[in-house]
Amino acid sequence: MARSCGHPLCERIGGACSLVIVRSHTCRPNVNARDVAPEVLDEVRGLLANIEEREAAVRLAQLVRREALDDRNLVAFARGEELDFADQLAALCARRNS
């Protein structure tokens, strides 16, 4: 039996880890904006309001992964900006100790 990754968001979705990112180990310049776009934050806020729906959880995982691939940590950004959903997002994306 496969071991759970420990992310509450992934447990909600089911299956393999939904937050893992795969990145090439080659050098590349960091050319992406450091700030998260306001429309992404609005979408995250809406998804968190409907997180009980599997589709919302799947889309949230997609956003977290996409932003991470562009060197933007949604949880860190939300906490740094003291956004109202920062704690809820962090709780869903933090691994539980097994």
Secondary structure by P-SEA (a helix, b strand, c coil): cccccccaaaaaaccccccbbbbbcccccccccccccaaaaaaaaaaaaacccaaaaaaaaaaaaaaaaacccaaaaaaaacccaaaaaaaacccccc
